[in-house]
Amino acid sequence: MSIAPLVDRAVSVCQEFADSILFDSIHRSIIINIHKERFPMLRKELKKYRYNLKHMTKMEETDTFTCVFIQS
């Protein structure tokens, strides 16, 4: 299976969980800000498309996580 369909599906999954998503097509990385309640499900779904969490910052004021996922 080529990488492009996996990337498209991963971005589509992110769009279901958050309004703002940054995607770097060169490095196949995703930066997303997501409410903490939705994070476990998003992480589980992105693992299906070979995306791994590389960095996470908790925003106390908004009760959200800003996460960086990179495809392996």
PDB file of N, CA, C and O in Angstrom:
ATOM      1  N   MET A   1       0.843  -1.180   0.000  1.00  0.00           N
ATOM      2  CA  MET A   1       0.000   0.000   0.000  1.00  0.00           C
ATOM      3  C   MET A   1       0.889   1.245   0.000  1.00  0.00           C
ATOM      4  O   MET A   1       1.876   1.311   0.732  1.00  0.00           O
ATOM      5  N   SER A   2       0.536   2.213  -0.813  1.00  0.00           N
ATOM      6  CA  SER A   2       1.345   3.432  -0.854  1.00  0.00           C
ATOM      7  C   SER A   2       1.045   4.292   0.372  1.00  0.00           C
ATOM      8  O   SER A   2       0.040   4.101   1.056  1.00  0.00           O
ATOM      9  N   ILE A   3       1.927   5.228   0.626  1.00  0.00           N
ATOM     10  CA  ILE A   3       1.823   6.100   1.806  1.00  0.00           C
ATOM     11  C   ILE A   3       0.683   7.114   1.662  1.00  0.00           C
ATOM     12  O   ILE A   3       0.023   7.425   2.654  1.00  0.00           O
ATOM     13  N   ALA A   4       0.439   7.630   0.475  1.00  0.00           N
ATOM     14  CA  ALA A   4      -0.537   8.708   0.279  1.00  0.00           C
ATOM     15  C   ALA A   4      -1.925   8.391   0.839  1.00  0.00           C
ATOM     16  O   ALA A   4      -2.495   9.241   1.523  1.00  0.00           O
ATOM     17  N   PRO A   5      -2.496   7.210   0.584  1.00  0.00           N
ATOM     18  CA  PRO A   5      -3.814   6.933   1.161  1.00  0.00           C
ATOM     19  C   PRO A   5      -3.806   6.922   2.692  1.00  0.00           C
ATOM     20  O   PRO A   5      -4.783   7.335   3.316  1.00  0.00           O
ATOM     21  N   LEU A   6      -2.723   6.457   3.295  1.00  0.00           N
ATOM     22  CA  LEU A   6      -2.623   6.460   4.754  1.00  0.00           C
ATOM     23  C   LEU A   6      -2.611   7.883   5.295  1.00  0.00           C
ATOM     24  O   LEU A   6      -3.267   8.184   6.292  1.00  0.00           O
ATOM     25  N   VAL A   7      -1.871   8.740   4.638  1.00  0.00           N
ATOM     26  CA  VAL A   7      -1.789  10.144   5.049  1.00  0.00           C
ATOM     27  C   VAL A   7      -3.152  10.805   4.915  1.00  0.00           C
ATOM     28  O   VAL A   7      -3.594  11.504   5.827  1.00  0.00           O
ATOM     29  N   ASP A   8      -3.820  10.595   3.793  1.00  0.00           N
ATOM     30  CA  ASP A   8      -5.150  11.187   3.577  1.00  0.00           C
ATOM     31  C   ASP A   8      -6.138  10.730   4.645  1.00  0.00           C
ATOM     32  O   ASP A   8      -6.919  11.533   5.157  1.00  0.00           O
ATOM     33  N   ARG A   9      -6.105   9.461   4.977  1.00  0.00           N
ATOM     34  CA  ARG A   9      -7.010   8.928   6.002  1.00  0.00           C
ATOM     35  C   ARG A   9      -6.699   9.506   7.370  1.00  0.00           C
ATOM     36  O   ARG A   9      -7.609   9.837   8.130  1.00  0.00           O
ATOM     37  N   ALA A  10      -5.421   9.627   7.685  1.00  0.00           N
ATOM     38  CA  ALA A  10      -5.020  10.184   8.978  1.00  0.00           C
ATOM     39  C   ALA A  10      -5.485  11.630   9.120  1.00  0.00           C
ATOM     40  O   ALA A  10      -5.996  12.023  10.169  1.00  0.00           O
ATOM     41  N   VAL A  11      -5.307  12.417   8.065  1.00  0.00           N
ATOM     42  CA  VAL A  11      -5.752  13.817   8.102  1.00  0.00           C
ATOM     43  C   VAL A  11      -7.269  13.874   8.238  1.00  0.00           C
ATOM     44  O   VAL A  11      -7.796  14.712   8.970  1.00  0.00           O
ATOM     45  N   SER A  12      -7.963  13.002   7.549  1.00  0.00           N
ATOM     46  CA  SER A  12      -9.418  12.946   7.633  1.00  0.00           C
ATOM     47  C   SER A  12      -9.876  12.615   9.057  1.00  0.00           C
ATOM     48  O   SER A  12     -10.832  13.209   9.556  1.00  0.00           O
ATOM     49  N   VAL A  13      -9.202  11.681   9.702  1.00  0.00           N
ATOM     50  CA  VAL A  13      -9.514  11.335  11.095  1.00  0.00           C
ATOM     51  C   VAL A  13      -9.320  12.550  11.989  1.00  0.00           C
ATOM     52  O   VAL A  13     -10.156  12.831  12.847  1.00  0.00           O
ATOM     53  N   CYS A  14      -8.231  13.265  11.793  1.00  0.00           N
ATOM     54  CA  CYS A  14      -7.962  14.467  12.604  1.00  0.00           C
ATOM     55  C   CYS A  14      -9.066  15.503  12.440  1.00  0.00           C
ATOM     56  O   CYS A  14      -9.443  16.173  13.401  1.00  0.00           O
ATOM     57  N   GLN A  15      -9.575  15.631  11.238  1.00  0.00           N
ATOM     58  CA  GLN A  15     -10.637  16.603  10.977  1.00  0.00           C
ATOM     59  C   GLN A  15     -11.915  16.265  11.736  1.00  0.00           C
ATOM     60  O   GLN A  15     -12.723  17.151  12.017  1.00  0.00           O
ATOM     61  N   GLU A  16     -12.103  15.008  12.066  1.00  0.00           N
ATOM     62  CA  GLU A  16     -13.265  14.607  12.854  1.00  0.00           C
ATOM     63  C   GLU A  16     -13.129  15.018  14.318  1.00  0.00           C
ATOM     64  O   GLU A  16     -14.132  15.195  15.010  1.00  0.00           O
ATOM     65  N   PHE A  17     -11.903  15.170  14.785  1.00  0.00           N
ATOM     66  CA  PHE A  17     -11.645  15.448  16.194  1.00  0.00           C
ATOM     67  C   PHE A  17     -11.351  16.916  16.498  1.00  0.00           C
ATOM     68  O   PHE A  17     -11.507  17.345  17.641  1.00  0.00           O
ATOM     69  N   ALA A  18     -10.932  17.686  15.508  1.00  0.00           N
ATOM     70  CA  ALA A  18     -10.529  19.076  15.763  1.00  0.00           C
ATOM     71  C   ALA A  18     -10.769  19.948  14.541  1.00  0.00           C
ATOM     72  O   ALA A  18     -10.845  19.457  13.415  1.00  0.00           O
ATOM     73  N   ASP A  19     -10.886  21.240  14.779  1.00  0.00           N
ATOM     74  CA  ASP A  19     -11.111  22.194  13.693  1.00  0.00           C
ATOM     75  C   ASP A  19      -9.811  22.653  13.042  1.00  0.00           C
ATOM     76  O   ASP A  19      -9.768  22.906  11.838  1.00  0.00           O
ATOM     77  N   SER A  20      -8.756  22.760  13.840  1.00  0.00           N
ATOM     78  CA  SER A  20      -7.487  23.281  13.325  1.00  0.00           C
ATOM     79  C   SER A  20      -6.423  22.194  13.307  1.00  0.00           C
ATOM     80  O   SER A  20      -6.074  21.613  14.335  1.00  0.00           O
ATOM     81  N   ILE A  21      -5.922  21.942  12.110  1.00  0.00           N
ATOM     82  CA  ILE A  21      -4.897  20.923  11.930  1.00  0.00           C
ATOM     83  C   ILE A  21      -3.833  21.484  11.002  1.00  0.00           C
ATOM     84  O   ILE A  21      -4.148  22.068   9.965  1.00  0.00           O
ATOM     85  N   LEU A  22      -2.582  21.306  11.374  1.00  0.00           N
ATOM     86  CA  LEU A  22      -1.474  21.658  10.495  1.00  0.00           C
ATOM     87  C   LEU A  22      -0.846  20.370  10.008  1.00  0.00           C
ATOM     88  O   LEU A  22      -0.531  19.481  10.799  1.00  0.00           O
ATOM     89  N   PHE A  23      -0.667  20.276   8.708  1.00  0.00           N
ATOM     90  CA  PHE A  23      -0.100  19.070   8.128  1.00  0.00           C
ATOM     91  C   PHE A  23       1.102  19.437   7.272  1.00  0.00           C
ATOM     92  O   PHE A  23       1.019  20.318   6.416  1.00  0.00           O
ATOM     93  N   ASP A  24       2.212  18.761   7.505  1.00  0.00           N
ATOM     94  CA  ASP A  24       3.442  18.962   6.732  1.00  0.00           C
ATOM     95  C   ASP A  24       3.588  17.764   5.793  1.00  0.00           C
ATOM     96  O   ASP A  24       3.925  16.664   6.230  1.00  0.00           O
ATOM     97  N   SER A  25       3.335  17.981   4.514  1.00  0.00           N
ATOM     98  CA  SER A  25       3.365  16.876   3.552  1.00  0.00           C
ATOM     99  C   SER A  25       4.777  16.367   3.276  1.00  0.00           C
ATOM    100  O   SER A  25       4.949  15.213   2.882  1.00  0.00           O
ATOM    101  N   ILE A  26       5.783  17.208   3.476  1.00  0.00           N
ATOM    102  CA  ILE A  26       7.164  16.781   3.232  1.00  0.00           C
ATOM    103  C   ILE A  26       7.603  15.772   4.295  1.00  0.00           C
ATOM    104  O   ILE A  26       8.188  14.737   3.976  1.00  0.00           O
ATOM    105  N   HIS A  27       7.315  16.085   5.559  1.00  0.00           N
ATOM    106  CA  HIS A  27       7.736  15.217   6.663  1.00  0.00           C
ATOM    107  C   HIS A  27       6.604  14.308   7.148  1.00  0.00           C
ATOM    108  O   HIS A  27       6.795  13.510   8.065  1.00  0.00           O
ATOM    109  N   ARG A  28       5.445  14.430   6.540  1.00  0.00           N
ATOM    110  CA  ARG A  28       4.255  13.657   6.918  1.00  0.00           C
ATOM    111  C   ARG A  28       3.981  13.759   8.424  1.00  0.00           C
ATOM    112  O   ARG A  28       3.776  12.757   9.109  1.00  0.00           O
ATOM    113  N   SER A  29       3.984  14.990   8.908  1.00  0.00           N
ATOM    114  CA  SER A  29       3.707  15.225  10.323  1.00  0.00           C
ATOM    115  C   SER A  29       2.408  16.012  10.477  1.00  0.00           C
ATOM    116  O   SER A  29       1.999  16.755   9.584  1.00  0.00           O
ATOM    117  N   ILE A  30       1.775  15.830  11.627  1.00  0.00           N
ATOM    118  CA  ILE A  30       0.510  16.492  11.932  1.00  0.00           C
ATOM    119  C   ILE A  30       0.649  17.189  13.271  1.00  0.00           C
ATOM    120  O   ILE A  30       1.126  16.603  14.242  1.00  0.00           O
ATOM    121  N   ILE A  31       0.228  18.444  13.314  1.00  0.00           N
ATOM    122  CA  ILE A  31       0.147  19.192  14.567  1.00  0.00           C
ATOM    123  C   ILE A  31      -1.330  19.482  14.788  1.00  0.00           C
ATOM    124  O   ILE A  31      -2.011  20.014  13.911  1.00  0.00           O
ATOM    125  N   ILE A  32      -1.809  19.129  15.961  1.00  0.00           N
ATOM    126  CA  ILE A  32      -3.235  19.272  16.241  1.00  0.00           C
ATOM    127  C   ILE A  32      -3.437  19.724  17.676  1.00  0.00           C
ATOM    128  O   ILE A  32      -2.700  19.320  18.575  1.00  0.00           O
ATOM    129  N   ASN A  33      -4.448  20.570  17.886  1.00  0.00           N
ATOM    130  CA  ASN A  33      -4.848  20.978  19.223  1.00  0.00           C
ATOM    131  C   ASN A  33      -6.184  20.304  19.492  1.00  0.00           C
ATOM    132  O   ASN A  33      -7.143  20.492  18.743  1.00  0.00           O
ATOM    133  N   ILE A  34      -6.246  19.520  20.562  1.00  0.00           N
ATOM    134  CA  ILE A  34      -7.418  18.682  20.807  1.00  0.00           C
ATOM    135  C   ILE A  34      -7.776  18.679  22.286  1.00  0.00           C
ATOM    136  O   ILE A  34      -6.899  18.724  23.149  1.00  0.00           O
ATOM    137  N   HIS A  35      -9.084  18.627  22.571  1.00  0.00           N
ATOM    138  CA  HIS A  35      -9.522  18.545  23.966  1.00  0.00           C
ATOM    139  C   HIS A  35      -9.059  17.222  24.559  1.00  0.00           C
ATOM    140  O   HIS A  35      -9.029  16.195  23.881  1.00  0.00           O
ATOM    141  N   LYS A  36      -8.700  17.269  25.828  1.00  0.00           N
ATOM    142  CA  LYS A  36      -8.083  16.095  26.447  1.00  0.00           C
ATOM    143  C   LYS A  36      -8.993  14.866  26.438  1.00  0.00           C
ATOM    144  O   LYS A  36      -8.492  13.742  26.414  1.00  0.00           O
ATOM    145  N   GLU A  37     -10.316  15.051  26.455  1.00  0.00           N
ATOM    146  CA  GLU A  37     -11.225  13.905  26.428  1.00  0.00           C
ATOM    147  C   GLU A  37     -11.144  13.152  25.101  1.00  0.00           C
ATOM    148  O   GLU A  37     -11.381  11.945  25.056  1.00  0.00           O
ATOM    149  N   ARG A  38     -10.817  13.845  24.045  1.00  0.00           N
ATOM    150  CA  ARG A  38     -10.774  13.236  22.705  1.00  0.00           C
ATOM    151  C   ARG A  38      -9.408  12.635  22.366  1.00  0.00           C
ATOM    152  O   ARG A  38      -9.281  11.863  21.416  1.00  0.00           O
ATOM    153  N   PHE A  39      -8.404  12.989  23.140  1.00  0.00           N
ATOM    154  CA  PHE A  39      -7.040  12.559  22.821  1.00  0.00           C
ATOM    155  C   PHE A  39      -6.852  11.038  22.739  1.00  0.00           C
ATOM    156  O   PHE A  39      -6.265  10.562  21.768  1.00  0.00           O
ATOM    157  N   PRO A  40      -7.330  10.254  23.724  1.00  0.00           N
ATOM    158  CA  PRO A  40      -7.080   8.804  23.642  1.00  0.00           C
ATOM    159  C   PRO A  40      -7.619   8.167  22.357  1.00  0.00           C
ATOM    160  O   PRO A  40      -6.956   7.320  21.759  1.00  0.00           O
ATOM    161  N   MET A  41      -8.805   8.568  21.940  1.00  0.00           N
ATOM    162  CA  MET A  41      -9.388   8.004  20.726  1.00  0.00           C
ATOM    163  C   MET A  41      -8.605   8.437  19.484  1.00  0.00           C
ATOM    164  O   MET A  41      -8.373   7.630  18.583  1.00  0.00           O
ATOM    165  N   LEU A  42      -8.201   9.700  19.437  1.00  0.00           N
ATOM    166  CA  LEU A  42      -7.426  10.174  18.289  1.00  0.00           C
ATOM    167  C   LEU A  42      -6.106   9.420  18.184  1.00  0.00           C
ATOM    168  O   LEU A  42      -5.707   8.999  17.098  1.00  0.00           O
ATOM    169  N   ARG A  43      -5.445   9.256  19.302  1.00  0.00           N
ATOM    170  CA  ARG A  43      -4.155   8.549  19.284  1.00  0.00           C
ATOM    171  C   ARG A  43      -4.330   7.112  18.798  1.00  0.00           C
ATOM    172  O   ARG A  43      -3.527   6.615  18.008  1.00  0.00           O
ATOM    173  N   LYS A  44      -5.366   6.458  19.267  1.00  0.00           N
ATOM    174  CA  LYS A  44      -5.653   5.087  18.842  1.00  0.00           C
ATOM    175  C   LYS A  44      -5.910   5.024  17.329  1.00  0.00           C
ATOM    176  O   LYS A  44      -5.410   4.130  16.647  1.00  0.00           O
ATOM    177  N   GLU A  45      -6.681   5.964  16.823  1.00  0.00           N
ATOM    178  CA  GLU A  45      -6.993   5.981  15.392  1.00  0.00           C
ATOM    179  C   GLU A  45      -5.754   6.276  14.546  1.00  0.00           C
ATOM    180  O   GLU A  45      -5.557   5.655  13.502  1.00  0.00           O
ATOM    181  N   LEU A  46      -4.922   7.213  14.984  1.00  0.00           N
ATOM    182  CA  LEU A  46      -3.731   7.554  14.203  1.00  0.00           C
ATOM    183  C   LEU A  46      -2.706   6.427  14.186  1.00  0.00           C
ATOM    184  O   LEU A  46      -1.943   6.299  13.228  1.00  0.00           O
ATOM    185  N   LYS A  47      -2.681   5.619  15.222  1.00  0.00           N
ATOM    186  CA  LYS A  47      -1.762   4.473  15.231  1.00  0.00           C
ATOM    187  C   LYS A  47      -2.090   3.508  14.092  1.00  0.00           C
ATOM    188  O   LYS A  47      -1.196   2.842  13.571  1.00  0.00           O
ATOM    189  N   LYS A  48      -3.344   3.430  13.708  1.00  0.00           N
ATOM    190  CA  LYS A  48      -3.751   2.559  12.601  1.00  0.00           C
ATOM    191  C   LYS A  48      -3.079   2.980  11.292  1.00  0.00           C
ATOM    192  O   LYS A  48      -2.892   2.164  10.390  1.00  0.00           O
ATOM    193  N   TYR A  49      -2.718   4.264  11.200  1.00  0.00           N
ATOM    194  CA  TYR A  49      -2.107   4.810   9.984  1.00  0.00           C
ATOM    195  C   TYR A  49      -0.617   5.087  10.176  1.00  0.00           C
ATOM    196  O   TYR A  49      -0.010   5.874   9.450  1.00  0.00           O
ATOM    197  N   ARG A  50      -0.049   4.416  11.177  1.00  0.00           N
ATOM    198  CA  ARG A  50       1.391   4.467  11.468  1.00  0.00           C
ATOM    199  C   ARG A  50       1.862   5.848  11.924  1.00  0.00           C
ATOM    200  O   ARG A  50       3.004   6.228  11.668  1.00  0.00           O
ATOM    201  N   TYR A  51       1.000   6.592  12.589  1.00  0.00           N
ATOM    202  CA  TYR A  51       1.393   7.879  13.168  1.00  0.00           C
ATOM    203  C   TYR A  51       1.670   7.687  14.650  1.00  0.00           C
ATOM    204  O   TYR A  51       0.864   7.093  15.367  1.00  0.00           O
ATOM    205  N   ASN A  52       2.798   8.183  15.102  1.00  0.00           N
ATOM    206  CA  ASN A  52       3.198   8.085  16.506  1.00  0.00           C
ATOM    207  C   ASN A  52       3.313   9.473  17.114  1.00  0.00           C
ATOM    208  O   ASN A  52       3.746  10.420  16.457  1.00  0.00           O
ATOM    209  N   LEU A  53       2.924   9.579  18.366  1.00  0.00           N
ATOM    210  CA  LEU A  53       3.038  10.835  19.099  1.00  0.00           C
ATOM    211  C   LEU A  53       4.503  11.124  19.386  1.00  0.00           C
ATOM    212  O   LEU A  53       5.207  10.285  19.947  1.00  0.00           O
ATOM    213  N   LYS A  54       4.962  12.309  19.002  1.00  0.00           N
ATOM    214  CA  LYS A  54       6.351  12.698  19.244  1.00  0.00           C
ATOM    215  C   LYS A  54       6.475  13.804  20.279  1.00  0.00           C
ATOM    216  O   LYS A  54       7.506  13.929  20.941  1.00  0.00           O
ATOM    217  N   HIS A  55       5.430  14.604  20.420  1.00  0.00           N
ATOM    218  CA  HIS A  55       5.481  15.699  21.400  1.00  0.00           C
ATOM    219  C   HIS A  55       4.051  16.064  21.792  1.00  0.00           C
ATOM    220  O   HIS A  55       3.135  16.038  20.971  1.00  0.00           O
ATOM    221  N   MET A  56       3.887  16.409  23.083  1.00  0.00           N
ATOM    222  CA  MET A  56       2.575  16.833  23.561  1.00  0.00           C
ATOM    223  C   MET A  56       2.765  17.900  24.628  1.00  0.00           C
ATOM    224  O   MET A  56       3.599  17.761  25.523  1.00  0.00           O
ATOM    225  N   THR A  57       1.986  18.958  24.521  1.00  0.00           N
ATOM    226  CA  THR A  57       1.986  20.031  25.505  1.00  0.00           C
ATOM    227  C   THR A  57       0.567  20.206  26.016  1.00  0.00           C
ATOM    228  O   THR A  57      -0.377  20.299  25.231  1.00  0.00           O
ATOM    229  N   LYS A  58       0.420  20.251  27.327  1.00  0.00           N
ATOM    230  CA  LYS A  58      -0.903  20.448  27.921  1.00  0.00           C
ATOM    231  C   LYS A  58      -1.137  21.938  28.142  1.00  0.00           C
ATOM    232  O   LYS A  58      -0.300  22.635  28.714  1.00  0.00           O
ATOM    233  N   MET A  59      -2.283  22.408  27.681  1.00  0.00           N
ATOM    234  CA  MET A  59      -2.675  23.801  27.863  1.00  0.00           C
ATOM    235  C   MET A  59      -3.716  23.848  28.978  1.00  0.00           C
ATOM    236  O   MET A  59      -4.877  23.498  28.765  1.00  0.00           O
ATOM    237  N   GLU A  60      -3.301  24.280  30.160  1.00  0.00           N
ATOM    238  CA  GLU A  60      -4.183  24.283  31.333  1.00  0.00           C
ATOM    239  C   GLU A  60      -5.389  25.202  31.145  1.00  0.00           C
ATOM    240  O   GLU A  60      -6.499  24.863  31.555  1.00  0.00           O
ATOM    241  N   GLU A  61      -5.176  26.357  30.529  1.00  0.00           N
ATOM    242  CA  GLU A  61      -6.242  27.353  30.396  1.00  0.00           C
ATOM    243  C   GLU A  61      -7.415  26.839  29.564  1.00  0.00           C
ATOM    244  O   GLU A  61      -8.571  27.163  29.836  1.00  0.00           O
ATOM    245  N   THR A  62      -7.106  26.039  28.553  1.00  0.00           N
ATOM    246  CA  THR A  62      -8.146  25.575  27.629  1.00  0.00           C
ATOM    247  C   THR A  62      -8.473  24.098  27.794  1.00  0.00           C
ATOM    248  O   THR A  62      -9.373  23.585  27.130  1.00  0.00           O
ATOM    249  N   ASP A  63      -7.753  23.412  28.671  1.00  0.00           N
ATOM    250  CA  ASP A  63      -7.961  21.985  28.908  1.00  0.00           C
ATOM    251  C   ASP A  63      -7.777  21.174  27.619  1.00  0.00           C
ATOM    252  O   ASP A  63      -8.554  20.271  27.310  1.00  0.00           O
ATOM    253  N   THR A  64      -6.716  21.531  26.880  1.00  0.00           N
ATOM    254  CA  THR A  64      -6.421  20.870  25.615  1.00  0.00           C
ATOM    255  C   THR A  64      -4.966  20.420  25.567  1.00  0.00           C
ATOM    256  O   THR A  64      -4.143  20.817  26.391  1.00  0.00           O
ATOM    257  N   PHE A  65      -4.679  19.586  24.586  1.00  0.00           N
ATOM    258  CA  PHE A  65      -3.320  19.160  24.292  1.00  0.00           C
ATOM    259  C   PHE A  65      -2.960  19.642  22.891  1.00  0.00           C
ATOM    260  O   PHE A  65      -3.773  19.566  21.969  1.00  0.00           O
ATOM    261  N   THR A  66      -1.749  20.132  22.743  1.00  0.00           N
ATOM    262  CA  THR A  66      -1.200  20.381  21.414  1.00  0.00           C
ATOM    263  C   THR A  66      -0.218  19.257  21.166  1.00  0.00           C
ATOM    264  O   THR A  66       0.737  19.062  21.918  1.00  0.00           O
ATOM    265  N   CYS A  67      -0.474  18.511  20.076  1.00  0.00           N
ATOM    266  CA  CYS A  67       0.281  17.287  19.814  1.00  0.00           C
ATOM    267  C   CYS A  67       0.933  17.303  18.447  1.00  0.00           C
ATOM    268  O   CYS A  67       0.408  17.875  17.492  1.00  0.00           O
ATOM    269  N   VAL A  68       2.083  16.666  18.373  1.00  0.00           N
ATOM    270  CA  VAL A  68       2.783  16.457  17.107  1.00  0.00           C
ATOM    271  C   VAL A  68       2.851  14.955  16.871  1.00  0.00           C
ATOM    272  O   VAL A  68       3.390  14.204  17.683  1.00  0.00           O
ATOM    273  N   PHE A  69       2.293  14.537  15.745  1.00  0.00           N
ATOM    274  CA  PHE A  69       2.342  13.137  15.325  1.00  0.00           C
ATOM    275  C   PHE A  69       3.176  13.039  14.069  1.00  0.00           C
ATOM    276  O   PHE A  69       3.063  13.878  13.175  1.00  0.00           O
ATOM    277  N   ILE A  70       4.024  12.008  13.996  1.00  0.00           N
ATOM    278  CA  ILE A  70       4.862  11.795  12.819  1.00  0.00           C
ATOM    279  C   ILE A  70       4.666  10.366  12.359  1.00  0.00           C
ATOM    280  O   ILE A  70       4.608   9.439  13.166  1.00  0.00           O
ATOM    281  N   GLN A  71       4.566  10.201  11.057  1.00  0.00           N
ATOM    282  CA  GLN A  71       4.375   8.870  10.497  1.00  0.00           C
ATOM    283  C   GLN A  71       5.685   8.102  10.486  1.00  0.00           C
ATOM    284  O   GLN A  71       6.725   8.628  10.088  1.00  0.00           O
ATOM    285  N   SER A  72       5.626   6.861  10.925  1.00  0.00           N
ATOM    286  CA  SER A  72       6.844   6.028  10.948  1.00  0.00           C
ATOM    287  C   SER A  72       6.903   5.126   9.742  1.00  0.00           C
ATOM    288  O   SER A  72       7.852   4.356   9.592  1.00  0.00           O
TER     289      SER A  72
END
